[in-house]
């Protein structure tokens, strides 16, 4: 099977309810995975599937691109490499989320078992390599990652990906922990400078 993107340890494939709902539920039912994500853990597969529909392309947010992080069968990865259904094991998600006042949001979630081992940065790099080449996203000039200040590891991931924090802090929508403060980290399209954003582009990357 071919995948739209890969890194030394991961494959990325478009997230779908048909292929990934079981592992999606496993990811979102563990509160540890959600330490820096202001949502409640899911307690059953049906609610996870309903939530999945809201984070995949829909009439409200048609511009979403979401990918499953899959383990490649390489010695650098701990076994098992598969999910028990003869498919590569899914350990997280990466992609775009929704339009906001600051722009098109991007982010990831990773199984806590894989934290601190470079998987998030690896997946993000593979995603961005694919995303900036998508013809249907050619008018998007930058993405914004919103990160809790206490999430030091994630801040480093965004920094290493080339994102810049310019001191902007916003409040999240009300979630499991009420409103939380979020730093805005901006990722510009490669080879596009700030002057291009100002000439003909709005802050959300769309044409003025």
C-alpha positions in Angstrom: 0.0 0.0 0.0 1.2 3.5 -0.8 1.0 6.4 1.7 0.9 10.1 0.9 3.7 10.8 3.3 6.4 9.0 5.3 9.2 9.7 7.7 11.9 7.4 8.9 9.6 5.8 11.5 6.1 6.8 10.4 3.6 6.6 7.5 0.8 9.2 7.3 -2.6 8.3 5.7 -5.8 10.3 5.6 -7.9 9.8 8.7 -11.3 8.0 8.1 -14.0 6.7 10.3 -14.1 3.4 8.4 -10.4 2.7 8.9 -9.4 4.3 12.2 -12.4 4.7 14.6 -11.3 1.9 17.0 -7.8 3.3 17.4 -9.2 6.9 17.5 -11.4 5.9 20.4 -8.4 4.3 22.2 -6.4 7.6 21.7 -9.2 9.9 23.0 -10.3 7.7 25.9 -7.0 8.1 27.8 -7.0 11.3 29.8 -3.1 11.3 29.8 -3.2 11.8 26.1 -5.4 14.9 26.6 -3.2 16.6 29.2 -2.8 19.7 27.1 -6.0 19.3 25.0 -9.0 21.0 26.6 -11.6 18.3 25.9 -13.1 15.5 28.0 -12.0 11.9 27.4 -14.5 9.7 25.4 -16.1 6.8 27.2 -17.6 4.8 24.3 -17.0 4.2 20.7 -20.2 5.9 19.5 -19.3 9.2 21.1 -15.8 9.0 19.6 -17.2 8.4 16.2 -19.5 11.4 16.5 -16.6 13.5 17.6 -14.6 12.2 14.7 -17.2 13.6 12.3 -16.6 17.1 13.7 -12.9 17.0 13.2 -13.0 15.6 9.6 -14.0 17.8 6.6 -17.6 18.9 7.1 -20.0 21.7 6.0 -18.7 24.0 8.8 -15.0 23.3 8.2 -14.5 21.9 4.7 -10.8 22.7 4.6 -9.7 20.2 7.1 -6.8 17.8 6.3 -6.3 15.2 9.0 -3.8 12.3 8.9 -3.3 9.2 11.0 0.3 8.6 12.3 1.1 4.9 11.6 4.1 3.0 12.7 6.4 1.7 10.0 7.9 -1.8 10.5 11.4 -0.6 11.2 13.8 -1.6 14.0 13.7 1.9 15.4 10.1 1.3 16.4 9.1 -0.9 19.3 6.8 -3.8 18.4 4.0 -4.5 17.9 4.0 -2.5 14.6 0.4 -3.6 13.8 -2.9 -3.0 15.5 -4.1 -6.6 15.6 -6.2 -6.2 12.5 -3.3 -6.6 10.1 -2.9 -2.8 9.7 -0.1 -0.5 10.8 -0.6 0.7 14.4 -1.9 4.2 14.8 -0.2 6.2 17.5 -1.6 9.7 16.8 -3.0 12.3 14.5 -1.7 15.4 12.8 -3.3 17.9 10.5 -5.4 21.0 10.3 -8.4 21.7 12.6 -10.5 24.8 11.8 -10.5 28.4 10.7 -10.2 30.9 13.5 -9.6 34.6 13.8 -5.8 33.9 13.8 -5.9 31.6 10.7 -6.2 28.0 9.8 -5.3 26.0 12.9 -3.0 23.0 12.9 -2.1 20.5 15.7 -1.5 17.0 16.7 -2.3 14.4 19.3 0.1 11.6 20.2 -0.3 8.5 22.4 1.5 9.2 25.7 3.6 6.1 25.3 5.4 7.8 22.5 6.0 11.2 24.1 9.5 12.5 24.3 10.9 10.4 21.5 10.6 12.7 18.5 7.5 11.2 16.9 5.5 14.5 17.0 8.1 16.5 15.2 8.7 13.7 12.7 4.9 13.5 11.9 4.6 17.3 11.7 7.5 17.5 9.2 6.0 14.8 7.0 2.5 16.5 7.2 3.8 19.9 6.3 5.8 18.5 3.4 2.6 17.1 1.9 0.3 20.0 3.0 2.2 22.8 1.3 2.1 20.9 -2.0 -1.7 20.5 -2.0 -3.1 22.4 -5.0 -6.5 22.9 -3.2 -4.6 24.6 -0.3 -2.4 26.9 -2.4 -4.0 30.1 -1.1 -3.2 29.2 2.5 -0.1 31.2 3.3 0.3 30.3 7.0 -1.0 28.0 9.7 -1.4 28.7 13.4 -0.7 26.3 16.2 -2.3 27.1 19.5 -0.3 25.8 22.5 -0.6 26.0 26.2 2.4 27.8 27.7 2.9 24.9 30.1 3.3 22.5 27.3 7.1 22.9 26.9 7.6 19.8 24.8 5.0 20.9 22.2 6.4 24.5 22.1 9.8 22.9 21.1 8.1 20.9 18.4 6.6 24.0 16.8 9.9 25.9 17.2 11.8 23.1 15.5 9.3 23.1 12.7 10.0 26.7 12.0 7.0 28.2 13.8 7.3 31.7 15.4 5.7 32.9 18.6 5.3 36.7 18.5 3.7 37.1 22.0 0.1 36.6 21.0 -2.0 34.8 23.6 -5.7 33.9 23.1 -8.4 32.2 25.2 -9.6 28.8 24.2 -13.3 28.1 23.8 -14.8 26.6 27.0 -13.8 23.0 27.4 -13.2 20.4 30.1 -11.0 22.8 32.1 -13.0 26.0 31.3 -11.1 28.6 29.3 -7.3 28.2 29.0 -4.7 30.5 27.6 -3.0 29.5 24.4 0.1 30.9 22.6 -0.2 31.4 18.9 2.7 29.9 16.9 2.7 30.8 13.2 4.0 28.6 10.4 4.5 30.4 7.1 4.4 28.7 3.7 8.0 28.0 2.6 9.5 30.8 0.5 6.7 33.2 1.3 7.7 36.3 3.2 5.7 38.6 5.4 5.4 41.1 2.5 3.4 38.5 0.5 1.0 38.1 3.4 0.4 41.9 3.5 0.0 42.2 -0.3 -3.3 40.5 -1.2 -3.6 38.1 1.7 -5.7 38.3 4.8 -4.5 37.2 8.2 -6.2 33.8 7.7 -4.3 33.1 4.5 -7.2 33.7 2.2 -7.4 36.2 -0.6 -8.6 39.6 0.6 
